[in-house]
């Protein structure tokens, strides 16, 4: 009896952990449908070494947290097409041509 209770408890705990992990890594339907076009005008570094990106109107970019935000600078464009899971960071080269600088899957 005790052995079966322990087995059921372990199975339930593993199922809950797997479900939580799956749901955490899946973007919501609203996030999936969202289209992003954000031109970085200001990069702010907080005392705890977190980064915040702002556009020319002072709006903060909150849709995604980048693993290495130090590579994103003023003038970069953060974009995502609707129904896509890929965020693309564009940067202009010396000739003024827009190039893909970074691709990130959500």
C-alpha positions as CSV (number, residue, x, y, z in Angstrom):
1,X,0.0,0.0,0.0
2,X,2.7,2.5,1.0
3,X,4.7,1.6,-2.1
4,X,1.9,2.3,-4.4
5,X,1.2,5.7,-2.7
6,X,4.9,6.6,-3.2
7,X,4.8,5.6,-6.9
8,X,1.6,7.7,-7.5
9,X,3.1,10.7,-5.7
10,X,6.3,10.5,-7.7
11,X,4.3,10.2,-11.0
12,X,2.1,13.2,-10.1
13,X,5.1,15.3,-9.1
14,X,7.0,14.4,-12.4
15,X,3.8,15.2,-14.4
16,X,3.4,18.6,-12.7
17,X,7.1,19.5,-13.3
18,X,6.9,18.5,-17.0
19,X,3.7,20.4,-17.5
20,X,5.1,23.5,-15.8
21,X,8.3,23.3,-17.9
22,X,6.3,22.9,-21.1
23,X,3.9,25.8,-20.3
24,X,6.8,28.1,-19.3
25,X,8.6,27.6,-22.6
26,X,5.6,28.1,-24.8
27,X,4.7,31.7,-25.7
28,X,1.1,32.6,-25.1
29,X,-1.3,33.0,-28.0
30,X,-1.2,36.8,-27.6
31,X,2.6,36.8,-27.6
32,X,2.6,34.5,-30.7
33,X,0.3,36.8,-32.6
34,X,2.2,40.0,-31.5
35,X,4.2,41.8,-34.2
36,X,7.2,43.8,-32.9
37,X,9.1,46.7,-34.5
38,X,11.1,48.5,-31.9
39,X,13.9,50.9,-32.7
40,X,16.4,51.2,-29.8
41,X,17.1,54.8,-28.9
42,X,18.5,54.3,-25.4
43,X,20.1,51.5,-23.4
44,X,19.9,51.8,-19.6
45,X,22.0,49.7,-17.3
46,X,20.6,49.2,-13.8
47,X,22.9,48.7,-10.7
48,X,22.1,44.9,-10.8
49,X,23.5,44.7,-14.3
50,X,20.1,44.3,-16.0
51,X,19.5,46.2,-19.2
52,X,16.4,48.2,-20.4
53,X,15.8,49.3,-23.9
54,X,13.8,52.5,-24.8
55,X,12.6,53.9,-28.0
56,X,12.6,57.6,-29.0
57,X,9.3,58.1,-27.3
58,X,10.5,56.7,-24.0
59,X,8.6,53.4,-24.3
60,X,10.4,50.5,-22.6
61,X,10.9,47.2,-24.5
62,X,9.3,44.5,-22.3
63,X,8.5,41.7,-24.8
64,X,11.7,39.7,-24.4
65,X,14.9,39.5,-22.2
66,X,18.0,38.9,-24.2
67,X,20.7,36.6,-22.8
68,X,23.5,39.0,-23.7
69,X,22.0,42.5,-24.0
70,X,25.3,44.3,-24.2
71,X,25.4,43.5,-27.9
72,X,22.3,45.6,-28.6
73,X,23.1,49.3,-29.0
74,X,21.3,52.5,-30.0
75,X,19.9,52.4,-33.5
76,X,19.3,48.6,-33.5
77,X,15.9,47.4,-34.6
78,X,14.2,44.6,-32.7
79,X,11.6,42.9,-34.8
80,X,9.2,39.9,-34.8
81,X,6.7,39.0,-37.4
82,X,3.2,38.0,-36.3
83,X,2.8,34.3,-35.7
84,X,6.6,33.8,-35.5
85,X,8.6,32.6,-32.6
86,X,11.8,34.3,-33.9
87,X,13.0,37.7,-32.8
88,X,15.5,39.4,-35.1
89,X,17.8,42.3,-34.2
90,X,18.8,44.4,-37.2
91,X,21.7,46.7,-37.4
92,X,22.8,49.2,-40.1
93,X,26.2,48.7,-41.6
94,X,28.6,51.6,-42.6
95,X,26.8,51.9,-45.9
96,X,23.4,52.3,-44.3
97,X,22.2,48.8,-45.3
98,X,20.1,47.0,-42.8
99,X,21.6,43.6,-41.9
100,X,20.5,40.8,-39.6
101,X,22.7,41.1,-36.4
102,X,21.1,38.5,-34.1
103,X,18.3,35.9,-34.3
104,X,16.7,34.5,-31.2
105,X,14.0,31.9,-30.9
106,X,11.6,32.4,-28.0
